[in-house]
Amino acid sequence: MSDIVERAFVRTEDGLVHYRSAGPITGAPLVLLHASPGSSRGLEALIEALHHADPERWILAPDTLGNGDSAPPSAEAPDIAWFAGSLVRLIDRLGIAHATLYGTHTGARIACEAAILAPERIGRIVLDGIGDYAPEMRALLLRDYAPEMQPDEYGRHLIWAFNFVRDQALHYPYFLRDPEHRLMTRAVPEAEEMHIRTLEVLKGLTSYHKAYRAAFAYPATQRLPLVPCPALFLDSRAELPVLKAKVRAFADSVPDAAITEVDPEPGSKAAAILDFLR
């Protein structure tokens, strides 16, 4: 448990939202948006690194609706625009007039769309691992990557969740278990981390798929040129090759964008983010 990161809930029109935060609650916050299928818990190390480097900055990291300890989305099949709208409704509820966004994977798509949706509210965005897909791969991911799940009377959903988390470290997509799709640069998480990540999936067992499917369906190639604010693309040395290959083209499509290569360690990302904000 972090000694720096605070946790709280706020009720919005979309339901109860859980978030993590650090720093003084003043000024325009840096809002961190996590990847699927986890929660803001996966951003705790980055929150701490940012706080150590800039203790006076307010850092806020909500659990996306349907993930972690936040309520499930009310929409049956929400798209990224819906999640972006829910983010704007959250900062409205917290009395935040302006914010900077950092998003990773699913969170990067939400950050991108929020900047388009509310340009008067979002000053800058940092995109860490945004991607897009050819039609065949998009259809495959939407069909097979995030199945709808329910508790099973024999506990089979518990075994599924553990293997779902583990297999994501072995192949991409995790369900294509052949040498072509084997991940050679990622270590399988240790037992304690596997346990925590599995619990995160189980928390959102019946709703985790909604943000995932919204992310896979998001047409980043068409939406990125509409981003009206300065954007920083983080090019992590440990990122999936399929995402690294598109960083330059994506950045070139945004009117005001830069690229920074970073190590996967939180300190490296924090330094790049804060340098961009300054």
N, C-alpha and C positions, 0 to 999 in steps of 0.2 A: 504494500500500500504506500503510495507516494505521500511524502510530508508536504509537498508543494501544491499538489492538485486538489482542488475542492470539487465537491459534487453537489448537485441540486436538481430540482424539478421545477418546471413552469408549465402551467396549463394554458394551451392555446386553443383556438377554435378547431384545430385538428386533433386535439387530445393532449395527454400529458407527455411532455418532452423532458428527457433526462439529458443533462449536460455536465461536462467537466470544465473547470476554469482555473485560471491562475492570474496573479497580478491584481492591481487596483481596478475596481469597477468604475472606470472613468474614461472619457474620450471615445474614440472610434476603435472598436476591438479588431483583433485579428481572429477571424472565425475559421476553425479547422474542420474539414469535412472528411470523414473516414471512408475507407474502402469497404466493399462487401466481402464476406457476409458478417463482419465483426461489428465493432462499435467504437466510440471514442476512446475506449480502453486501449486500443491499438495505437493511439496517438499520444499516450502519456509520456513516453520518452521524448518525443518531439516537443510537447508542452514544456517539460522540464528544461530541455536545452534552450528553448526560446526564452524562458523565464530567467534562466541563469545569465543569458547574454543581454537581456533587456528587462530588468525587473519591474520597470514602470509601465510596461505595455500590458493591456488587458487582453488575455487570450481566452477564447471561448470555443468549446468543442462539443456540439450536440450529437447525440445518437440519432441517426437518421430514422424517421418513422418506420416502424417494422423491424428495427434492429436494436440490439442491446436492451436497455430498459425503457425505451420510448414506446408509446402506443403504436399499434399497427395502423397503416393508412386506412382511411375511411373509403377511399376509392378502390374499386375492385381491381382495376388494371391501371394504376397511375403511371404516367410517363415522367421523364425527367423535368419537363416543364411544371408538372404538379409538385414534384419534390422541391424544385426551385421556388415555387410559390409558397410552399410550406416553410421554407427557410426565411423568406421575406416576412411571413406572418409571425414567425418566431422572433425575429429581431424587432418587429413592431411591438410585440407583447413585452419585450425587455426594454423598450424605450430607446432603442438604438437607431439613430438617424443615418449614420454612415458606417461602413465596415469594409475591411479588406478580407478577401477570401483565399484560403489555401485548400485545395482538394486533391485527394489521391484516388485514382481509378474511378469508382462510382462517384466519389466526392468531387473529382475534377470535372465531371460532366455537370453535376449540380452547380458548381461554381461558375462554369462557363455559361449555363443557361440563366442563372440568377443575374449575372452581369448584363445579359441581353434584356432580361425582363425588367430590371430595376436599375437602369444606368445612373440614376440620380442618387442611389443608395450605396452602390458598390464602386469604390475608388480604384482598386487594383485587384488582380487575381493571380494566384500562383497555381500552375497546373502540373501535377506530379503523376505521370502515367496515364494520360488520356489516350484513347485509342478509337479506332473505327474498324469496320469489317466489310469484307466482300459479301455480296448477297448470299452466297452459299454458306459461308461460315456463320453469318448472322443467323440464318435460319437454323443451322445446327445448334448454335449456342442457345437460342431461344427454345428449342425443342428439348435439349438434353442437359443443359448445364445446371439449372436450378429447378428441380422438380418440386411440385407442391407436396408438402409433407404434413402428416397428422400423427399424434401420439398413437403408438401401437400397443395393444394389450400384452404382447409378448416382449415389448421393449426393443423391437427391431429398429425403431427410429434412433435409439441411442447408439447402436452399432453403425448405422448409416452416417450419423453426424460425425463420429470419430473418423471414419474412413474418408468421408467427404473432405475434412480438413487435411488429413494426412496426404491424400492423393493429389491435392492442389500443389504440394511441394515436390511432387514426382513428375507430373506431366502437365502440359498445357495444350489444349483443354484437358482437364484431369481425367475425362472419360475416354480419351484416345490414348490407350496404353501401348504405344508402339515406339520404337527407337526414334522415329522422326519427331515425335512430340515429347520426348524425354527432356526434362530440365536438368542440365548438367551443372548449373552454377548455384543452385539453392540447396541448402541443407534442410533435412526434415527437422522440424522443431523438436526440442527435447520434451520429455514426458510431461513436465509441469506445464509448459507452454501449450502442448497439444491439449491437455486437460482444460486449460482456460479457454482456448479458442473453441473447443467443442462445446463448452458451456455457453459461449456467446451465440453459437448457432442454435443451440437448444432453446435459448431465451426467445428467439424469434422464429421458432420452428415453423409455425403456420403462416408467417408473413415475410420471412427473409427473402423469398423469391421475387417479391414485388420490386424492390430496388434493383436487384440483379437484372431482371428482365427489362426494366426501364433503361438501364445502362447499356445493355446489349443492343437495344433498339434505337439508341440515340444516334442521330446522323451527325457526328462531330465534324465531318468534312464540310457539310453544308452550314453548320451553325458557327463554327469558329470565325469565319470572316465577318460575322456580325458583332463580334465582341467589341464594344466601344471604348474600353478602358485599357490601360497598359497591362500586359500579361507577361509573366515569366514562366517559361517551361523548364522544369528541372529534368535534366538528362542523367538519371542515376546509373552508375556503372553496374548495378546489380539488377536493373530492370529487365523485364521480359524482352527478348530480342525483337519480337513482333511489334512491341511498342517503341523501342529505341529506334527502329528503322524509320519511323514516321515523324519523329520529333521535329526535324528540320522542315519538312513540308508543312506540318501543322503550324509551326511558328511563322513561316513565311506567309501563311494565309491570314494571319491576324494583323490588322493595320499597325499596331504598336506593340511589338513583342521582342523578347530577348530569350536566349537559351543559356543556361548555366549547367555545366557538368558537375555532379556531386557524387560523393561516396554515399553508400546507403546508411551510414551512421547518422543519428539524429543531429549531432553537432554540426556536421557538414551541411545538412539541409537547413538547419536553423540559421547558420551564417549567411547562406545564399539568400534566404527569405528576407532576413533583416537588412541585408545590403540593398536589396531591391526596394524595400519599403522606405529606406532612408534617401 
